[in-house]
Amino acid sequence: MASPDEVAEITGFQVGAVCPFALQTEVPVFVDSSLERFPVVYTAAGIAESLLPVSFQALVEMTGARVIDAQSAE
């Protein structure tokens, strides 16, 4: 688990507001497949008081995320 300082250094965002795109350093992004059941999902948008509503597919496309089944850890 990364420390708050490491998170800020690597992503450019503070813990609690890490946006899954526009990251300071290229890191893998994972999205749980269970989110696909929702018409809109909300992602952090860089500050703790802000969220970005997007579709599951848009989130995957804009982040280049790998869709995983987090429940089974595969």
PyMOL Python script that loads the backbone (N, CA, C, O; Angstrom):
from pymol import cmd

cmd.read_pdbstr("""\
ATOM      1  N   MET A   1       0.842  -1.167   0.000  1.00  0.00           N
ATOM      2  CA  MET A   1       0.000   0.000   0.000  1.00  0.00           C
ATOM      3  C   MET A   1       0.895   1.240   0.000  1.00  0.00           C
ATOM      4  O   MET A   1       1.848   1.332   0.773  1.00  0.00           O
ATOM      5  N   ALA A   2       0.580   2.166  -0.856  1.00  0.00           N
ATOM      6  CA  ALA A   2       1.369   3.391  -0.953  1.00  0.00           C
ATOM      7  C   ALA A   2       0.999   4.361   0.164  1.00  0.00           C
ATOM      8  O   ALA A   2      -0.150   4.417   0.602  1.00  0.00           O
ATOM      9  N   SER A   3       1.973   5.109   0.605  1.00  0.00           N
ATOM     10  CA  SER A   3       1.734   6.150   1.611  1.00  0.00           C
ATOM     11  C   SER A   3       1.074   7.348   0.915  1.00  0.00           C
ATOM     12  O   SER A   3       1.136   7.449  -0.310  1.00  0.00           O
ATOM     13  N   PRO A   4       0.450   8.247   1.664  1.00  0.00           N
ATOM     14  CA  PRO A   4      -0.132   9.447   1.050  1.00  0.00           C
ATOM     15  C   PRO A   4       0.890  10.260   0.253  1.00  0.00           C
ATOM     16  O   PRO A   4       0.564  10.796  -0.806  1.00  0.00           O
ATOM     17  N   ASP A   5       2.109  10.352   0.750  1.00  0.00           N
ATOM     18  CA  ASP A   5       3.147  11.079   0.023  1.00  0.00           C
ATOM     19  C   ASP A   5       3.502  10.386  -1.297  1.00  0.00           C
ATOM     20  O   ASP A   5       3.692  11.045  -2.320  1.00  0.00           O
ATOM     21  N   GLU A   6       3.590   9.061  -1.265  1.00  0.00           N
ATOM     22  CA  GLU A   6       3.892   8.305  -2.484  1.00  0.00           C
ATOM     23  C   GLU A   6       2.766   8.462  -3.504  1.00  0.00           C
ATOM     24  O   GLU A   6       3.023   8.618  -4.698  1.00  0.00           O
ATOM     25  N   VAL A   7       1.527   8.422  -3.036  1.00  0.00           N
ATOM     26  CA  VAL A   7       0.379   8.591  -3.938  1.00  0.00           C
ATOM     27  C   VAL A   7       0.455   9.942  -4.632  1.00  0.00           C
ATOM     28  O   VAL A   7       0.298  10.026  -5.850  1.00  0.00           O
ATOM     29  N   ALA A   8       0.693  10.995  -3.867  1.00  0.00           N
ATOM     30  CA  ALA A   8       0.782  12.339  -4.444  1.00  0.00           C
ATOM     31  C   ALA A   8       1.943  12.451  -5.431  1.00  0.00           C
ATOM     32  O   ALA A   8       1.800  13.059  -6.491  1.00  0.00           O
ATOM     33  N   GLU A   9       3.077  11.873  -5.090  1.00  0.00           N
ATOM     34  CA  GLU A   9       4.249  11.937  -5.967  1.00  0.00           C
ATOM     35  C   GLU A   9       4.017  11.199  -7.278  1.00  0.00           C
ATOM     36  O   GLU A   9       4.401  11.690  -8.339  1.00  0.00           O
ATOM     37  N   ILE A  10       3.403  10.041  -7.217  1.00  0.00           N
ATOM     38  CA  ILE A  10       3.216   9.203  -8.403  1.00  0.00           C
ATOM     39  C   ILE A  10       2.053   9.667  -9.270  1.00  0.00           C
ATOM     40  O   ILE A  10       2.162   9.693 -10.496  1.00  0.00           O
ATOM     41  N   THR A  11       0.930  10.037  -8.634  1.00  0.00           N
ATOM     42  CA  THR A  11      -0.270  10.377  -9.401  1.00  0.00           C
ATOM     43  C   THR A  11      -0.437  11.867  -9.654  1.00  0.00           C
ATOM     44  O   THR A  11      -1.043  12.271 -10.647  1.00  0.00           O
ATOM     45  N   GLY A  12       0.106  12.686  -8.749  1.00  0.00           N
ATOM     46  CA  GLY A  12      -0.123  14.119  -8.841  1.00  0.00           C
ATOM     47  C   GLY A  12      -1.380  14.553  -8.109  1.00  0.00           C
ATOM     48  O   GLY A  12      -1.749  15.727  -8.153  1.00  0.00           O
ATOM     49  N   PHE A  13      -2.039  13.623  -7.438  1.00  0.00           N
ATOM     50  CA  PHE A  13      -3.277  13.900  -6.706  1.00  0.00           C
ATOM     51  C   PHE A  13      -3.146  13.446  -5.262  1.00  0.00           C
ATOM     52  O   PHE A  13      -2.372  12.540  -4.954  1.00  0.00           O
ATOM     53  N   GLN A  14      -3.900  14.074  -4.388  1.00  0.00           N
ATOM     54  CA  GLN A  14      -3.935  13.681  -2.986  1.00  0.00           C
ATOM     55  C   GLN A  14      -4.824  12.453  -2.801  1.00  0.00           C
ATOM     56  O   GLN A  14      -5.755  12.242  -3.577  1.00  0.00           O
ATOM     57  N   VAL A  15      -4.547  11.652  -1.791  1.00  0.00           N
ATOM     58  CA  VAL A  15      -5.397  10.508  -1.444  1.00  0.00           C
ATOM     59  C   VAL A  15      -6.818  11.023  -1.237  1.00  0.00           C
ATOM     60  O   VAL A  15      -7.027  12.047  -0.587  1.00  0.00           O
ATOM     61  N   GLY A  16      -7.785  10.310  -1.789  1.00  0.00           N
ATOM     62  CA  GLY A  16      -9.186  10.717  -1.697  1.00  0.00           C
ATOM     63  C   GLY A  16      -9.653  11.499  -2.909  1.00  0.00           C
ATOM     64  O   GLY A  16     -10.845  11.770  -3.056  1.00  0.00           O
ATOM     65  N   ALA A  17      -8.727  11.861  -3.771  1.00  0.00           N
ATOM     66  CA  ALA A  17      -9.078  12.634  -4.959  1.00  0.00           C
ATOM     67  C   ALA A  17      -8.312  12.158  -6.191  1.00  0.00           C
ATOM     68  O   ALA A  17      -8.228  12.883  -7.181  1.00  0.00           O
ATOM     69  N   VAL A  18      -7.760  10.962  -6.143  1.00  0.00           N
ATOM     70  CA  VAL A  18      -6.953  10.462  -7.259  1.00  0.00           C
ATOM     71  C   VAL A  18      -7.846  10.203  -8.461  1.00  0.00           C
ATOM     72  O   VAL A  18      -8.721   9.338  -8.439  1.00  0.00           O
ATOM     73  N   CYS A  19      -7.605  10.961  -9.487  1.00  0.00           N
ATOM     74  CA  CYS A  19      -8.317  10.842 -10.748  1.00  0.00           C
ATOM     75  C   CYS A  19      -7.675   9.700 -11.546  1.00  0.00           C
ATOM     76  O   CYS A  19      -6.448   9.603 -11.575  1.00  0.00           O
ATOM     77  N   PRO A  20      -8.461   8.837 -12.191  1.00  0.00           N
ATOM     78  CA  PRO A  20      -7.857   7.709 -12.905  1.00  0.00           C
ATOM     79  C   PRO A  20      -7.286   8.061 -14.281  1.00  0.00           C
ATOM     80  O   PRO A  20      -6.812   7.176 -14.995  1.00  0.00           O
ATOM     81  N   PHE A  21      -7.324   9.314 -14.653  1.00  0.00           N
ATOM     82  CA  PHE A  21      -6.693   9.763 -15.893  1.00  0.00           C
ATOM     83  C   PHE A  21      -5.924  11.047 -15.595  1.00  0.00           C
ATOM     84  O   PHE A  21      -6.068  11.617 -14.514  1.00  0.00           O
ATOM     85  N   ALA A  22      -5.135  11.491 -16.516  1.00  0.00           N
ATOM     86  CA  ALA A  22      -4.276  12.661 -16.317  1.00  0.00           C
ATOM     87  C   ALA A  22      -3.329  12.453 -15.141  1.00  0.00           C
ATOM     88  O   ALA A  22      -3.046  13.380 -14.382  1.00  0.00           O
ATOM     89  N   LEU A  23      -2.847  11.225 -15.004  1.00  0.00           N
ATOM     90  CA  LEU A  23      -1.920  10.897 -13.926  1.00  0.00           C
ATOM     91  C   LEU A  23      -0.532  11.439 -14.243  1.00  0.00           C
ATOM     92  O   LEU A  23      -0.128  11.495 -15.405  1.00  0.00           O
ATOM     93  N   GLN A  24       0.177  11.826 -13.226  1.00  0.00           N
ATOM     94  CA  GLN A  24       1.532  12.371 -13.377  1.00  0.00           C
ATOM     95  C   GLN A  24       2.505  11.321 -13.920  1.00  0.00           C
ATOM     96  O   GLN A  24       3.402  11.642 -14.700  1.00  0.00           O
ATOM     97  N   THR A  25       2.324  10.078 -13.505  1.00  0.00           N
ATOM     98  CA  THR A  25       3.160   8.962 -13.928  1.00  0.00           C
ATOM     99  C   THR A  25       2.242   7.886 -14.497  1.00  0.00           C
ATOM    100  O   THR A  25       1.145   7.672 -13.982  1.00  0.00           O
ATOM    101  N   GLU A  26       2.674   7.219 -15.540  1.00  0.00           N
ATOM    102  CA  GLU A  26       1.855   6.149 -16.102  1.00  0.00           C
ATOM    103  C   GLU A  26       1.828   4.964 -15.138  1.00  0.00           C
ATOM    104  O   GLU A  26       2.862   4.366 -14.839  1.00  0.00           O
ATOM    105  N   VAL A  27       0.641   4.641 -14.662  1.00  0.00           N
ATOM    106  CA  VAL A  27       0.443   3.485 -13.781  1.00  0.00           C
ATOM    107  C   VAL A  27      -0.757   2.710 -14.297  1.00  0.00           C
ATOM    108  O   VAL A  27      -1.643   3.296 -14.919  1.00  0.00           O
ATOM    109  N   PRO A  28      -0.807   1.411 -14.053  1.00  0.00           N
ATOM    110  CA  PRO A  28      -1.962   0.643 -14.505  1.00  0.00           C
ATOM    111  C   PRO A  28      -3.218   1.060 -13.749  1.00  0.00           C
ATOM    112  O   PRO A  28      -3.176   1.350 -12.553  1.00  0.00           O
ATOM    113  N   VAL A  29      -4.333   1.084 -14.468  1.00  0.00           N
ATOM    114  CA  VAL A  29      -5.633   1.396 -13.884  1.00  0.00           C
ATOM    115  C   VAL A  29      -6.498   0.152 -14.028  1.00  0.00           C
ATOM    116  O   VAL A  29      -6.574  -0.441 -15.105  1.00  0.00           O
ATOM    117  N   PHE A  30      -7.147  -0.237 -12.943  1.00  0.00           N
ATOM    118  CA  PHE A  30      -8.021  -1.401 -12.939  1.00  0.00           C
ATOM    119  C   PHE A  30      -9.435  -0.950 -12.601  1.00  0.00           C
ATOM    120  O   PHE A  30      -9.631  -0.124 -11.709  1.00  0.00           O
ATOM    121  N   VAL A  31     -10.423  -1.496 -13.316  1.00  0.00           N
ATOM    122  CA  VAL A  31     -11.829  -1.194 -13.061  1.00  0.00           C
ATOM    123  C   VAL A  31     -12.545  -2.511 -12.820  1.00  0.00           C
ATOM    124  O   VAL A  31     -12.421  -3.448 -13.608  1.00  0.00           O
ATOM    125  N   ASP A  32     -13.289  -2.578 -11.733  1.00  0.00           N
ATOM    126  CA  ASP A  32     -14.023  -3.791 -11.390  1.00  0.00           C
ATOM    127  C   ASP A  32     -15.211  -3.968 -12.342  1.00  0.00           C
ATOM    128  O   ASP A  32     -15.986  -3.036 -12.556  1.00  0.00           O
ATOM    129  N   SER A  33     -15.343  -5.142 -12.895  1.00  0.00           N
ATOM    130  CA  SER A  33     -16.411  -5.434 -13.858  1.00  0.00           C
ATOM    131  C   SER A  33     -17.807  -5.268 -13.267  1.00  0.00           C
ATOM    132  O   SER A  33     -18.763  -5.071 -14.017  1.00  0.00           O
ATOM    133  N   SER A  34     -17.951  -5.341 -11.944  1.00  0.00           N
ATOM    134  CA  SER A  34     -19.276  -5.195 -11.327  1.00  0.00           C
ATOM    135  C   SER A  34     -19.854  -3.796 -11.540  1.00  0.00           C
ATOM    136  O   SER A  34     -21.065  -3.604 -11.428  1.00  0.00           O
ATOM    137  N   LEU A  35     -19.001  -2.820 -11.843  1.00  0.00           N
ATOM    138  CA  LEU A  35     -19.492  -1.452 -12.087  1.00  0.00           C
ATOM    139  C   LEU A  35     -20.273  -1.337 -13.387  1.00  0.00           C
ATOM    140  O   LEU A  35     -21.008  -0.370 -13.591  1.00  0.00           O
ATOM    141  N   GLU A  36     -20.118  -2.309 -14.256  1.00  0.00           N
ATOM    142  CA  GLU A  36     -20.773  -2.253 -15.562  1.00  0.00           C
ATOM    143  C   GLU A  36     -22.300  -2.253 -15.447  1.00  0.00           C
ATOM    144  O   GLU A  36     -22.982  -1.837 -16.383  1.00  0.00           O
ATOM    145  N   ARG A  37     -22.833  -2.701 -14.343  1.00  0.00           N
ATOM    146  CA  ARG A  37     -24.290  -2.779 -14.172  1.00  0.00           C
ATOM    147  C   ARG A  37     -24.929  -1.404 -13.955  1.00  0.00           C
ATOM    148  O   ARG A  37     -26.150  -1.271 -14.041  1.00  0.00           O
ATOM    149  N   PHE A  38     -24.120  -0.389 -13.676  1.00  0.00           N
ATOM    150  CA  PHE A  38     -24.640   0.948 -13.423  1.00  0.00           C
ATOM    151  C   PHE A  38     -24.605   1.796 -14.694  1.00  0.00           C
ATOM    152  O   PHE A  38     -23.621   1.754 -15.432  1.00  0.00           O
ATOM    153  N   PRO A  39     -25.667   2.568 -14.962  1.00  0.00           N
ATOM    154  CA  PRO A  39     -25.650   3.426 -16.153  1.00  0.00           C
ATOM    155  C   PRO A  39     -24.633   4.561 -16.033  1.00  0.00           C
ATOM    156  O   PRO A  39     -24.105   5.032 -17.041  1.00  0.00           O
ATOM    157  N   VAL A  40     -24.359   4.998 -14.811  1.00  0.00           N
ATOM    158  CA  VAL A  40     -23.395   6.061 -14.556  1.00  0.00           C
ATOM    159  C   VAL A  40     -22.549   5.652 -13.357  1.00  0.00           C
ATOM    160  O   VAL A  40     -23.078   5.180 -12.350  1.00  0.00           O
ATOM    161  N   VAL A  41     -21.239   5.833 -13.465  1.00  0.00           N
ATOM    162  CA  VAL A  41     -20.335   5.639 -12.329  1.00  0.00           C
ATOM    163  C   VAL A  41     -19.648   6.977 -12.079  1.00  0.00           C
ATOM    164  O   VAL A  41     -19.583   7.830 -12.964  1.00  0.00           O
ATOM    165  N   TYR A  42     -19.149   7.145 -10.886  1.00  0.00           N
ATOM    166  CA  TYR A  42     -18.518   8.415 -10.508  1.00  0.00           C
ATOM    167  C   TYR A  42     -17.062   8.163 -10.153  1.00  0.00           C
ATOM    168  O   TYR A  42     -16.742   7.276  -9.362  1.00  0.00           O
ATOM    169  N   THR A  43     -16.204   8.944 -10.742  1.00  0.00           N
ATOM    170  CA  THR A  43     -14.784   8.827 -10.474  1.00  0.00           C
ATOM    171  C   THR A  43     -14.273  10.124  -9.855  1.00  0.00           C
ATOM    172  O   THR A  43     -14.813  11.200 -10.110  1.00  0.00           O
ATOM    173  N   ALA A  44     -13.245  10.010  -9.055  1.00  0.00           N
ATOM    174  CA  ALA A  44     -12.617  11.202  -8.498  1.00  0.00           C
ATOM    175  C   ALA A  44     -12.143  12.080  -9.651  1.00  0.00           C
ATOM    176  O   ALA A  44     -11.789  11.589 -10.723  1.00  0.00           O
ATOM    177  N   ALA A  45     -12.144  13.385  -9.408  1.00  0.00           N
ATOM    178  CA  ALA A  45     -11.790  14.320 -10.476  1.00  0.00           C
ATOM    179  C   ALA A  45     -10.672  15.271 -10.082  1.00  0.00           C
ATOM    180  O   ALA A  45     -10.563  16.367 -10.630  1.00  0.00           O
ATOM    181  N   GLY A  46      -9.841  14.856  -9.135  1.00  0.00           N
ATOM    182  CA  GLY A  46      -8.660  15.640  -8.814  1.00  0.00           C
ATOM    183  C   GLY A  46      -8.702  16.405  -7.510  1.00  0.00           C
ATOM    184  O   GLY A  46      -7.657  16.723  -6.943  1.00  0.00           O
ATOM    185  N   ILE A  47      -9.905  16.708  -7.024  1.00  0.00           N
ATOM    186  CA  ILE A  47     -10.042  17.344  -5.707  1.00  0.00           C
ATOM    187  C   ILE A  47     -11.131  16.603  -4.939  1.00  0.00           C
ATOM    188  O   ILE A  47     -12.057  16.063  -5.543  1.00  0.00           O
ATOM    189  N   ALA A  48     -11.029  16.574  -3.637  1.00  0.00           N
ATOM    190  CA  ALA A  48     -11.945  15.776  -2.808  1.00  0.00           C
ATOM    191  C   ALA A  48     -13.401  16.179  -2.981  1.00  0.00           C
ATOM    192  O   ALA A  48     -14.289  15.349  -2.791  1.00  0.00           O
ATOM    193  N   GLU A  49     -13.667  17.416  -3.331  1.00  0.00           N
ATOM    194  CA  GLU A  49     -15.045  17.900  -3.452  1.00  0.00           C
ATOM    195  C   GLU A  49     -15.637  17.723  -4.845  1.00  0.00           C
ATOM    196  O   GLU A  49     -16.713  18.255  -5.120  1.00  0.00           O
ATOM    197  N   SER A  50     -14.976  17.001  -5.719  1.00  0.00           N
ATOM    198  CA  SER A  50     -15.417  16.904  -7.103  1.00  0.00           C
ATOM    199  C   SER A  50     -15.433  15.464  -7.600  1.00  0.00           C
ATOM    200  O   SER A  50     -14.505  14.693  -7.355  1.00  0.00           O
ATOM    201  N   LEU A  51     -16.509  15.120  -8.304  1.00  0.00           N
ATOM    202  CA  LEU A  51     -16.634  13.807  -8.933  1.00  0.00           C
ATOM    203  C   LEU A  51     -16.996  13.993 -10.394  1.00  0.00           C
ATOM    204  O   LEU A  51     -17.594  15.001 -10.770  1.00  0.00           O
ATOM    205  N   LEU A  52     -16.636  13.028 -11.210  1.00  0.00           N
ATOM    206  CA  LEU A  52     -16.959  13.062 -12.630  1.00  0.00           C
ATOM    207  C   LEU A  52     -17.898  11.903 -12.949  1.00  0.00           C
ATOM    208  O   LEU A  52     -17.506  10.745 -12.809  1.00  0.00           O
ATOM    209  N   PRO A  53     -19.143  12.191 -13.381  1.00  0.00           N
ATOM    210  CA  PRO A  53     -20.050  11.113 -13.780  1.00  0.00           C
ATOM    211  C   PRO A  53     -19.739  10.661 -15.210  1.00  0.00           C
ATOM    212  O   PRO A  53     -19.676  11.481 -16.125  1.00  0.00           O
ATOM    213  N   VAL A  54     -19.547   9.369 -15.391  1.00  0.00           N
ATOM    214  CA  VAL A  54     -19.261   8.805 -16.716  1.00  0.00           C
ATOM    215  C   VAL A  54     -19.916   7.434 -16.829  1.00  0.00           C
ATOM    216  O   VAL A  54     -20.295   6.831 -15.825  1.00  0.00           O
ATOM    217  N   SER A  55     -20.041   6.954 -18.045  1.00  0.00           N
ATOM    218  CA  SER A  55     -20.494   5.579 -18.241  1.00  0.00           C
ATOM    219  C   SER A  55     -19.317   4.635 -17.969  1.00  0.00           C
ATOM    220  O   SER A  55     -18.155   5.039 -18.012  1.00  0.00           O
ATOM    221  N   PHE A  56     -19.639   3.394 -17.694  1.00  0.00           N
ATOM    222  CA  PHE A  56     -18.594   2.387 -17.468  1.00  0.00           C
ATOM    223  C   PHE A  56     -17.666   2.330 -18.680  1.00  0.00           C
ATOM    224  O   PHE A  56     -16.443   2.344 -18.534  1.00  0.00           O
ATOM    225  N   GLN A  57     -18.252   2.265 -19.870  1.00  0.00           N
ATOM    226  CA  GLN A  57     -17.444   2.143 -21.083  1.00  0.00           C
ATOM    227  C   GLN A  57     -16.556   3.360 -21.280  1.00  0.00           C
ATOM    228  O   GLN A  57     -15.398   3.223 -21.673  1.00  0.00           O
ATOM    229  N   ALA A  58     -17.086   4.555 -21.012  1.00  0.00           N
ATOM    230  CA  ALA A  58     -16.280   5.771 -21.146  1.00  0.00           C
ATOM    231  C   ALA A  58     -15.119   5.761 -20.161  1.00  0.00           C
ATOM    232  O   ALA A  58     -14.007   6.162 -20.505  1.00  0.00           O
ATOM    233  N   LEU A  59     -15.372   5.305 -18.942  1.00  0.00           N
ATOM    234  CA  LEU A  59     -14.305   5.230 -17.939  1.00  0.00           C
ATOM    235  C   LEU A  59     -13.190   4.306 -18.405  1.00  0.00           C
ATOM    236  O   LEU A  59     -12.011   4.645 -18.303  1.00  0.00           O
ATOM    237  N   VAL A  60     -13.560   3.153 -18.910  1.00  0.00           N
ATOM    238  CA  VAL A  60     -12.560   2.193 -19.393  1.00  0.00           C
ATOM    239  C   VAL A  60     -11.781   2.779 -20.566  1.00  0.00           C
ATOM    240  O   VAL A  60     -10.557   2.657 -20.625  1.00  0.00           O
ATOM    241  N   GLU A  61     -12.481   3.409 -21.491  1.00  0.00           N
ATOM    242  CA  GLU A  61     -11.817   3.962 -22.676  1.00  0.00           C
ATOM    243  C   GLU A  61     -10.902   5.130 -22.325  1.00  0.00           C
ATOM    244  O   GLU A  61      -9.779   5.204 -22.823  1.00  0.00           O
ATOM    245  N   MET A  62     -11.371   6.051 -21.467  1.00  0.00           N
ATOM    246  CA  MET A  62     -10.557   7.244 -21.177  1.00  0.00           C
ATOM    247  C   MET A  62      -9.342   6.939 -20.319  1.00  0.00           C
ATOM    248  O   MET A  62      -8.371   7.696 -20.323  1.00  0.00           O
ATOM    249  N   THR A  63      -9.389   5.833 -19.582  1.00  0.00           N
ATOM    250  CA  THR A  63      -8.268   5.491 -18.713  1.00  0.00           C
ATOM    251  C   THR A  63      -7.377   4.403 -19.289  1.00  0.00           C
ATOM    252  O   THR A  63      -6.255   4.207 -18.822  1.00  0.00           O
ATOM    253  N   GLY A  64      -7.867   3.691 -20.304  1.00  0.00           N
ATOM    254  CA  GLY A  64      -7.127   2.537 -20.810  1.00  0.00           C
ATOM    255  C   GLY A  64      -7.080   1.427 -19.770  1.00  0.00           C
ATOM    256  O   GLY A  64      -6.151   0.621 -19.740  1.00  0.00           O
ATOM    257  N   ALA A  65      -8.108   1.401 -18.912  1.00  0.00           N
ATOM    258  CA  ALA A  65      -8.139   0.474 -17.777  1.00  0.00           C
ATOM    259  C   ALA A  65      -8.259  -0.985 -18.212  1.00  0.00           C
ATOM    260  O   ALA A  65      -8.769  -1.309 -19.284  1.00  0.00           O
ATOM    261  N   ARG A  66      -7.778  -1.821 -17.349  1.00  0.00           N
ATOM    262  CA  ARG A  66      -7.974  -3.268 -17.477  1.00  0.00           C
ATOM    263  C   ARG A  66      -9.175  -3.606 -16.615  1.00  0.00           C
ATOM    264  O   ARG A  66      -9.183  -3.315 -15.419  1.00  0.00           O
ATOM    265  N   VAL A  67     -10.193  -4.221 -17.213  1.00  0.00           N
ATOM    266  CA  VAL A  67     -11.388  -4.626 -16.474  1.00  0.00           C
ATOM    267  C   VAL A  67     -11.093  -5.947 -15.785  1.00  0.00           C
ATOM    268  O   VAL A  67     -10.656  -6.909 -16.417  1.00  0.00           O
ATOM    269  N   ILE A  68     -11.339  -5.979 -14.476  1.00  0.00           N
ATOM    270  CA  ILE A  68     -11.053  -7.188 -13.683  1.00  0.00           C
ATOM    271  C   ILE A  68     -12.272  -7.568 -12.863  1.00  0.00           C
ATOM    272  O   ILE A  68     -13.193  -6.768 -12.694  1.00  0.00           O
ATOM    273  N   ASP A  69     -12.273  -8.787 -12.356  1.00  0.00           N
ATOM    274  CA  ASP A  69     -13.255  -9.244 -11.391  1.00  0.00           C
ATOM    275  C   ASP A  69     -12.563  -9.192 -10.036  1.00  0.00           C
ATOM    276  O   ASP A  69     -11.903 -10.147  -9.629  1.00  0.00           O
ATOM    277  N   ALA A  70     -12.720  -8.072  -9.346  1.00  0.00           N
ATOM    278  CA  ALA A  70     -12.009  -7.874  -8.079  1.00  0.00           C
ATOM    279  C   ALA A  70     -12.432  -8.879  -7.011  1.00  0.00           C
ATOM    280  O   ALA A  70     -11.641  -9.220  -6.132  1.00  0.00           O
ATOM    281  N   GLN A  71     -13.664  -9.350  -7.081  1.00  0.00           N
ATOM    282  CA  GLN A  71     -14.141 -10.311  -6.087  1.00  0.00           C
ATOM    283  C   GLN A  71     -13.347 -11.607  -6.150  1.00  0.00           C
ATOM    284  O   GLN A  71     -13.045 -12.205  -5.117  1.00  0.00           O
ATOM    285  N   SER A  72     -13.012 -12.036  -7.346  1.00  0.00           N
ATOM    286  CA  SER A  72     -12.269 -13.292  -7.474  1.00  0.00           C
ATOM    287  C   SER A  72     -10.766 -13.050  -7.554  1.00  0.00           C
ATOM    288  O   SER A  72      -9.981 -13.998  -7.594  1.00  0.00           O
ATOM    289  N   ALA A  73     -10.370 -11.796  -7.579  1.00  0.00           N
ATOM    290  CA  ALA A  73      -8.937 -11.415  -7.646  1.00  0.00           C
ATOM    291  C   ALA A  73      -8.264 -11.957  -8.880  1.00  0.00           C
ATOM    292  O   ALA A  73      -7.091 -12.326  -8.831  1.00  0.00           O
ATOM    293  N   GLU A  74      -8.983 -12.014  -9.991  1.00  0.00           N
ATOM    294  CA  GLU A  74      -8.412 -12.470 -11.270  1.00  0.00           C
ATOM    295  C   GLU A  74      -8.388 -11.340 -12.267  1.00  0.00           C
ATOM    296  O   GLU A  74      -7.944 -11.526 -13.400  1.00  0.00           O
TER     297      GLU A  74
END
""", "prot")
cmd.dss("prot")
cmd.show_as("cartoon", "prot")
cmd.util.cbc("prot")
cmd.orient("prot")
